[in-house]
Amino acid sequence: MEIKVLGPGCAKCIKTEKLVQEVLKETGVDAHVEKVSDMMQIASYGVFGTPSVIVDGEVKCTGKVPKKEDIKAWVTK
């Protein structure tokens, strides 16, 4: 599983990445998490609000910190 956390490094982006890591640890799901902070690369995903989370190429959340329950649902499907 490939997870990308998109954001320039603001507090919300850092919190989102931390939540993703916590959920992966709690669920035992094996995933590669990549932090993407380059704005041109972020825009290439068609995302203009951050933080955003992309799971296996699919945009799951944009412009807000996702809830832990939502992240669990995305990674345990």
C-alpha positions as CSV (number, residue, x, y, z in Angstrom):
1,M,0.0,0.0,0.0
2,E,1.3,3.5,-0.9
3,I,0.1,6.5,1.1
4,K,1.1,10.0,0.3
5,V,0.5,12.9,2.7
6,L,0.5,16.2,0.7
7,G,1.3,19.5,2.4
8,P,3.9,22.2,2.8
9,G,4.7,21.3,6.4
10,C,2.2,23.3,8.3
11,A,0.9,22.1,11.7
12,K,-2.2,20.4,10.1
13,C,0.0,18.5,7.6
14,I,2.3,17.3,10.4
15,K,-0.7,16.2,12.4
16,T,-2.1,14.3,9.4
17,E,1.1,12.5,8.8
18,K,1.3,11.6,12.5
19,L,-2.3,10.2,12.5
20,V,-1.6,8.1,9.4
21,Q,1.5,6.6,11.1
22,E,-0.5,5.9,14.3
23,V,-3.2,4.1,12.5
24,L,-0.8,2.0,10.5
25,K,1.0,1.0,13.8
26,E,-2.4,0.2,15.5
27,T,-3.8,-1.8,12.6
28,G,-0.5,-3.5,11.7
29,V,-1.1,-2.6,8.0
30,D,2.1,-2.6,6.0
31,A,2.3,0.6,3.9
32,H,4.9,3.0,2.6
33,V,4.1,6.6,3.7
34,E,5.6,9.4,1.7
35,K,5.4,13.1,2.7
36,V,5.1,15.3,-0.4
37,S,5.8,19.0,0.2
38,D,6.7,20.3,-3.3
39,M,3.7,22.5,-4.4
40,M,4.1,21.6,-8.1
41,Q,4.0,17.9,-7.2
42,I,1.0,18.5,-5.0
43,A,-0.8,20.3,-7.8
44,S,0.0,17.5,-10.2
45,Y,-2.4,15.3,-8.1
46,G,-5.2,17.9,-8.8
47,V,-5.2,18.8,-5.1
48,F,-5.2,22.5,-4.2
49,G,-6.1,22.2,-0.5
50,T,-3.8,20.8,2.1
51,P,-3.3,18.6,4.0
52,S,-4.4,15.9,1.6
53,V,-4.1,12.1,1.8
54,I,-3.8,9.8,-1.2
55,V,-4.0,6.0,-0.8
56,D,-2.9,3.9,-3.7
57,G,-3.4,6.8,-6.1
58,E,-6.8,7.7,-4.9
59,V,-7.4,11.1,-3.2
60,K,-9.2,10.3,0.1
61,C,-9.1,13.6,1.9
62,T,-8.2,17.2,1.0
63,G,-8.1,20.5,2.9
64,K,-8.5,19.1,6.4
65,V,-7.1,16.8,9.0
66,P,-8.8,13.4,8.6
67,K,-10.4,11.6,11.5
68,K,-8.6,8.5,12.7
69,E,-11.7,6.4,12.0
70,D,-11.6,7.5,8.3
71,I,-7.9,6.6,8.0
72,K,-8.6,3.2,9.5
73,A,-11.3,2.6,6.9
74,W,-9.0,3.6,4.0
75,V,-6.2,1.3,5.0
76,T,-8.2,-1.7,6.1
77,K,-10.3,-2.1,3.0
